Amino acid sequence: MEPAPIKKRIFLDAQWRKLVMANYAVDPEILKKYLPFETELDLWNDTCYVSLVGFMFVDTKVLRMKIPFHINFEEINLRFYVKYKHTDGYKRGVVFIKEIVPRPALTMVANLLYRENYETMPTRHSWIEEGDTLTVEYGWKKGRWHTFKAVADKTAVDIKPDSEEEFITEHFWGYTKINNSMTSEYEVAHPRWQIYPIKEYEIDVDFATVYGQDFAFLQDLKPVSVYLAKGSEILVKQGSKIKVKK
């Protein structure tokens, strides 16, 4: 008999709310050196994507406990999409180039336990409803303030099956490159999201300063698409390692 799968305990539960996502089509070669061990790039319609994402963590609990001053906060990340071939088929996940949060303790825990690429910076956000319009903006400071703003219809709609929106929003695993022979893996569970139809957007980011020269080209590249997702409750499960089998 096959051994029963190990049930992963919940490390973190929270809500992810008002996710702005700018999706760029990029040359896959740029991302090869960032690929974690045993993963491969996940493409949609032969397109390789990098996404700039800003959102709010709300009602955050670590091991079911609320940590004072670490309950509601912004995160801004730059990520790309991968898949990992498992015995049951492919797991589809994301790799983070960098995740920006406002509290040093968040950075320390995430980098220590999950080997993620977190960095602490001042952050801010605003959500404004006027008439039938919802405006969401996130800012983070490195040298100067960098901002990402989306203006959308405030009535959310369902994501269509087999769409680009589904591809971008439905990767349920996180993969982190530890070294050339080991990868950190963890699961993020959440229901299917809705999105707010975008009317306009504005991105004012110095990509070289925030993300390094490898991603400086994004400065002059127009996103293929921009979304504003409603978000939901999420669960981050205890992680594991993928490594060379002895």
TORVEX-780440 format. One line per 2 residues: number of its first residue (from 1); for each residue y, z negated, x of N, C-alpha, C. Coordinates in steps of 0.02 Angstrom, whole numbers. Example, Ala and Ser with C-alpha at 12.3 -4.5 7.8 and 13.67 -1.06 7.14 Angstrom:
<nodes>
1> -284,-390,660,-225,-390,615,-165,-390,660 | -112,-354,642,-53,-357,684,2,-394,645
</nodes>
This chain:
<nodes>
1> -60,0,42,0,0,0,63,0,43 | 114,34,19,178,34,54,211,-34,45
3> 242,-62,98,277,-126,89,336,-118,42 | 349,-170,4,405,-168,-43,470,-164,-4
5> 519,-125,-28,583,-120,7,618,-188,9 | 652,-200,65,688,-262,73,751,-260,30
7> 760,-311,-11,819,-314,-53,878,-341,-13 | 930,-301,-9,989,-320,31,1034,-367,-9
9> 1056,-420,22,1101,-465,-13,1171,-436,-15 | 1212,-458,-61,1281,-434,-69,1325,-470,-18
11> 1354,-431,27,1399,-461,77,1469,-468,48 | 1492,-417,13,1560,-416,-14,1561,-386,-83
13> 1597,-416,-130,1609,-383,-194,1684,-387,-208 | 1708,-333,-239,1780,-326,-250,1792,-270,-300
15> 1854,-254,-311,1873,-193,-346,1910,-148,-297 | 1896,-84,-299,1937,-34,-265,1977,0,-319
17> 2043,-2,-314,2086,25,-366,2137,75,-340 | 2151,125,-382,2204,175,-370,2196,206,-300
19> 2143,244,-292,2127,275,-227,2160,344,-223 | 2207,352,-176,2236,417,-162,2196,449,-106
21> 2179,513,-114,2135,547,-67,2163,616,-51 | 2178,628,11,2198,695,33,2141,724,75
23> 2116,782,56,2056,810,85,2072,873,125 | 2055,872,189,2072,927,235,2009,963,256
25> 2011,1030,257,1957,1070,284,1966,1076,360 | 1915,1057,398,1922,1055,471,1863,1090,505
27> 1873,1106,568,1820,1134,610,1768,1080,624 | 1705,1089,606,1654,1038,618,1649,1016,691
29> 1665,1060,737,1660,1042,808,1703,982,827 | 1758,973,791,1804,917,805,1769,850,794
31> 1721,848,747,1690,785,727,1625,771,763 | 1598,818,800,1532,809,830,1527,746,873
33> 1578,731,912,1574,672,956,1579,606,918 | 1601,610,855,1606,549,814,1543,537,772
35> 1496,584,773,1437,578,732,1392,520,754 | 1375,474,709,1328,421,727,1258,449,739
37> 1219,414,779,1150,432,794,1110,444,730 | 1073,500,729,1028,518,674,1063,544,611
39> 1129,549,611,1163,578,554,1185,649,568 | 1199,687,516,1225,754,523,1283,765,475
41> 1325,812,490,1383,824,446,1360,847,377 | 1393,822,326,1379,841,257,1436,887,234
43> 1419,948,217,1468,998,197,1465,1010,121 | 1520,1032,93,1522,1053,24,1546,1125,21
45> 1505,1170,-6,1520,1242,-7,1539,1267,63 | 1500,1245,113,1509,1265,183,1575,1241,213
47> 1606,1192,182,1669,1165,207,1659,1095,233 | 1686,1082,292,1684,1015,323,1751,980,307
49> 1746,920,280,1806,885,257,1820,822,299 | 1884,810,308,1910,745,329,1958,722,275
51> 1954,658,256,1996,633,201,2039,575,225 | 2103,577,206,2148,520,213,2148,483,146
53> 2131,418,147,2121,380,86,2160,315,89 | 2198,301,36,2232,237,29,2214,205,-37
55> 2203,139,-38,2184,105,-100,2195,30,-93 | 2184,-4,-149,2190,-77,-150,2122,-110,-157
57> 2110,-160,-115,2057,-209,-127,2086,-261,-175 | 2050,-275,-230,2073,-323,-280,2016,-372,-295
59> 2033,-436,-301,1985,-488,-319,1925,-488,-271 | 1940,-488,-207,1889,-482,-155,1854,-549,-143
61> 1788,-545,-137,1747,-604,-122,1698,-586,-66 | 1693,-629,-16,1644,-622,38,1590,-674,28
63> 1527,-650,23,1471,-695,7,1487,-737,-55 | 1518,-703,-105,1535,-732,-170,1592,-782,-167
65> 1625,-789,-110,1680,-837,-103,1746,-800,-92 | 1799,-823,-126,1865,-797,-114,1897,-831,-54
67> 1923,-791,-8,1955,-817,52,2030,-815,41 | 2066,-871,44,2138,-870,32,2174,-819,76
69> 2221,-783,47,2262,-731,80,2222,-668,96 | 2159,-664,74,2117,-606,87,2084,-582,23
71> 2120,-588,-32,2091,-572,-98,2116,-503,-122 | 2180,-491,-115,2210,-427,-134,2247,-398,-74
73> 2229,-337,-54,2262,-308,5,2250,-232,6 | 2292,-197,42,2287,-125,50,2236,-107,105
75> 2205,-49,97,2169,-17,152,2187,57,153 | 2197,83,212,2207,155,222,2157,177,274
77> 2120,229,260,2070,252,309,2070,327,316 | 2044,349,373,2030,420,385,1955,425,394
79> 1923,470,357,1850,471,356,1823,542,351 | 1759,549,369,1725,613,357,1656,599,329
81> 1618,652,313,1559,646,271,1496,667,308 | 1444,625,302,1382,637,337,1323,626,291
83> 1264,645,315,1202,629,279,1150,607,330 | 1105,565,307,1052,537,349,985,550,315
85> 939,583,351,874,600,322,829,539,323 | 813,516,262,771,457,252,704,480,224
87> 656,434,220,590,452,194,593,478,122 | 643,455,84,649,475,14,698,533,5
89> 720,563,59,770,616,56,833,596,91 | 887,633,79,949,620,114,990,565,81
91> 1018,521,122,1069,475,100,1136,505,120 | 1183,506,74,1249,536,88,1300,481,99
93> 1336,485,154,1381,431,172,1445,455,206 | 1484,406,227,1547,420,261,1548,386,329
95> 1588,415,373,1602,385,439,1678,377,443 | 1700,318,463,1771,305,466,1797,315,537
97> 1848,357,543,1883,364,607,1923,301,620 | 1956,277,569,1994,214,573,2007,188,503
99> 2005,121,497,2021,86,435,2077,36,449 | 2131,42,412,2191,1,424,2196,-51,369
101> 2203,-114,389,2211,-170,342,2265,-217,369 | 2293,-260,326,2350,-301,348,2333,-368,379
103> 2269,-390,377,2251,-457,400,2204,-453,460 | 2220,-488,515,2177,-487,574,2106,-511,561
105> 2097,-559,516,2030,-585,502,1986,-531,472 | 2014,-487,430,1976,-433,402,1951,-386,456
107> 1996,-371,503,1978,-327,559,1923,-358,601 | 1929,-422,616,1881,-457,658,1812,-457,627
109> 1807,-475,562,1742,-479,529,1710,-410,523 | 1749,-360,502,1721,-293,493,1698,-263,559
111> 1737,-272,611,1718,-244,676,1658,-281,706 | 1654,-346,694,1600,-386,722,1534,-374,685
113> 1536,-376,618,1474,-372,580,1451,-300,568 | 1498,-255,557,1479,-186,540,1497,-135,594
115> 1529,-159,647,1551,-115,702,1597,-60,677 | 1635,-75,624,1682,-26,598,1743,-21,643
117> 1783,31,632,1842,44,673,1905,22,637 | 1910,-44,626,1968,-72,591,2025,-85,639
119> 2087,-80,613,2147,-98,651,2196,-132,603 | 2228,-184,628,2275,-222,588,2345,-194,595
121> 2378,-179,538,2447,-156,537,2480,-185,474 | 2546,-190,475,2581,-206,412,2569,-150,361
123> 2556,-169,299,2544,-120,246,2585,-138,184 | 2591,-90,138,2626,-103,75,2601,-52,24
125> 2617,-65,-40,2599,-17,-92,2646,-25,-151 | 2646,26,-193,2681,22,-258,2643,64,-309
127> 2637,36,-369,2609,72,-427,2662,70,-482 | 2684,128,-504,2738,132,-554,2716,177,-611
129> 2721,151,-673,2709,192,-733,2775,206,-767 | 2789,269,-780,2849,290,-817,2829,346,-865
131> 2835,331,-930,2814,381,-979,2741,396,-972 | 2725,461,-963,2655,481,-955,2636,490,-882
133> 2678,464,-836,2668,475,-764,2650,410,-728 | 2603,415,-682,2584,361,-638,2599,382,-566
135> 2639,340,-531,2655,354,-461,2625,299,-418 | 2584,319,-369,2550,272,-325,2568,290,-253
137> 2591,239,-215,2609,251,-145,2582,195,-101 | 2557,215,-43,2535,168,8,2573,181,73
139> 2589,126,108,2623,132,172,2591,87,224 | 2596,108,287,2571,68,343,2615,80,403
141> 2623,30,445,2673,33,498,2641,31,567 | 2650,85,604,2633,88,675,2689,126,709
143> 2735,90,740,2796,120,766,2847,129,711 | 2828,164,659,2870,173,599,2825,168,538
145> 2856,171,479,2816,171,418,2789,241,404 | 2725,244,389,2691,306,369,2673,297,295
147> 2679,350,256,2669,344,184,2628,401,155 | 2595,386,100,2555,434,61,2567,418,-12
149> 2598,465,-48,2616,454,-118,2587,510,-161 | 2562,489,-220,2537,537,-269,2569,522,-337
151> 2589,576,-371,2616,571,-439,2567,606,-485 | 2545,571,-537,2491,597,-579,2502,581,-652
153> 2464,615,-695,2460,598,-765,2426,530,-770 | 2452,485,-810,2424,417,-811,2361,411,-853
155> 2340,465,-886,2277,465,-923,2221,493,-879 | 2173,450,-863,2118,471,-818,2069,515,-856
157> 2035,560,-818,1985,605,-846,1921,599,-806 | 1866,621,-836,1801,618,-803,1797,669,-745
159> 1758,651,-695,1743,697,-640,1687,744,-661 | 1696,808,-649,1647,858,-669,1587,858,-621
161> 1526,866,-648,1467,870,-605,1471,929,-557 | 1444,919,-497,1440,971,-446,1508,997,-424
163> 1559,955,-430,1627,975,-411,1645,947,-342 | 1699,971,-314,1724,943,-252,1742,869,-261
165> 1771,853,-319,1788,783,-333,1726,738,-330 | 1670,762,-357,1609,723,-355,1585,715,-283
167> 1588,769,-244,1567,765,-174,1607,713,-136 | 1672,714,-144,1716,669,-106,1706,596,-127
169> 1698,584,-191,1698,515,-216,1628,483,-218 | 1575,523,-212,1508,495,-222,1466,499,-158
171> 1490,469,-106,1451,454,-46,1443,378,-44 | 1381,354,-49,1370,283,-62,1344,244,-1
173> 1350,273,58,1328,238,119,1383,242,171 | 1386,191,213,1432,191,270,1392,193,335
175> 1412,237,381,1378,243,445,1428,235,502 | 1409,196,552,1453,183,608,1415,195,674
177> 1447,231,718,1416,245,784,1424,183,829 | 1368,152,846,1369,95,892,1363,121,963
179> 1315,165,976,1309,200,1040,1269,264,1026 | 1247,298,1078,1213,362,1069,1142,356,1042
181> 1117,294,1035,1049,285,1010,1044,231,956 | 1102,213,926,1101,163,873,1158,173,825
183> 1142,165,760,1191,174,707,1188,113,660 | 1246,90,637,1249,39,586,1253,73,518
185> 1212,48,470,1209,77,403,1219,21,351 | 1259,36,299,1265,-11,244,1278,29,180
187> 1262,-3,124,1268,30,59,1329,4,21 | 1365,50,-11,1420,33,-56,1402,59,-126
189> 1396,13,-174,1376,32,-242,1436,29,-288 | 1444,80,-328,1496,80,-380,1479,132,-433
191> 1504,124,-494,1492,174,-547,1532,238,-534 | 1518,288,-573,1556,351,-568,1629,339,-587
193> 1674,367,-547,1745,356,-559,1775,410,-604 | 1834,395,-630,1877,444,-661,1936,459,-614
195> 1969,515,-627,2028,532,-586,2087,547,-631 | 2147,534,-603,2209,550,-638,2232,619,-614
197> 2243,667,-658,2265,734,-637,2330,731,-597 | 2330,761,-538,2387,759,-493,2441,807,-515
199> 2504,784,-512,2562,826,-525,2595,848,-459 | 2602,800,-414,2631,815,-348,2612,759,-300
201> 2622,772,-236,2606,721,-186,2652,730,-125 | 2654,678,-84,2694,680,-23,2659,640,31
203> 2648,671,88,2616,637,145,2663,639,204 | 2682,580,227,2727,573,285,2693,529,336
205> 2651,560,377,2609,524,425,2613,558,493 | 2623,519,545,2617,544,614,2544,533,634
207> 2503,584,624,2431,577,634,2414,563,707 | 2451,591,754,2436,578,825,2446,505,842
209> 2500,475,817,2515,405,831,2463,359,799 | 2444,373,738,2399,328,701,2326,340,719
211> 2306,403,727,2235,419,734,2216,452,800 | 2264,465,843,2248,494,908,2255,569,910
213> 2254,597,970,2266,668,980,2214,712,948 | 2152,688,941,2100,729,910,2119,749,839
215> 2163,709,807,2180,723,737,2254,739,728 | 2288,754,784,2358,772,781,2369,836,740
217> 2319,881,739,2325,945,704,2334,935,628 | 2313,877,602,2321,865,530,2395,861,509
219> 2438,850,559,2510,845,546,2536,907,510 | 2511,965,530,2537,1028,504,2487,1064,458
221> 2434,1028,439,2383,1058,397,2391,1035,325 | 2391,1082,279,2397,1064,208,2329,1044,181
223> 2325,990,143,2260,970,114,2234,1024,66 | 2168,1032,65,2136,1076,17,2145,1048,-54
225> 2145,981,-59,2150,949,-124,2177,878,-114 | 2206,851,-167,2229,782,-169,2207,752,-235
227> 2177,692,-233,2154,658,-293,2186,589,-298 | 2188,564,-359,2203,494,-371,2147,469,-417
229> 2103,428,-388,2046,402,-424,2062,333,-453 | 2035,320,-512,2048,256,-546,2015,199,-509
231> 1955,209,-483,1919,156,-448,1879,113,-495 | 1850,58,-468,1804,16,-506,1786,-45,-465
233> 1743,-86,-494,1711,-138,-455,1663,-106,-405 | 1657,-138,-346,1611,-112,-294,1572,-169,-264
235> 1514,-153,-236,1473,-200,-198,1458,-171,-130 | 1470,-210,-78,1450,-190,-10,1390,-234,9
237> 1334,-201,23,1273,-238,37,1264,-250,112 | 1223,-299,127,1209,-317,197,1186,-257,236
239> 1210,-249,297,1195,-190,337,1129,-194,375 | 1111,-137,405,1051,-133,447,1066,-84,504
241> 1017,-76,548,1025,-32,606,976,25,603 | 999,83,623,956,142,635,953,151,710
243> 894,151,739,889,155,812,825,191,832 | 819,204,896,760,238,923,698,196,909
245> 647,228,881,585,193,867,543,189,930 | 518,130,944,478,119,1005,404,134,991
</nodes>
